[in-house]
Amino acid sequence: MPKYKNSFATPAHLEEEILDEAGKKIGTIRVKPVSILWKPKGQSKFFSVDLETFTKWIIDPKTRAAKTDS
């Protein structure tokens, strides 16, 4: 396959605003390949946890996280 001069730029992370049932912003979640970040509404900096720590936490039975159907 030939080497191309141009390429598509892909985002380094995914970011979404989380809204409550009234449509008001609760905060922002950012997912990176190595970490999960959370910034509550009104805050200027993110809270961050590495992906390994998040993975251990979310599958721990104490969190009571449920598996989805999909």
Secondary structure, 3 states (H helix, E strand, C coil): CCCCCCCCCCCCCEEEEEECCCCCEEEEEEECCCEEEEEECCCCCCEEEEHHHHHHHHHCHHHCCCCCCC
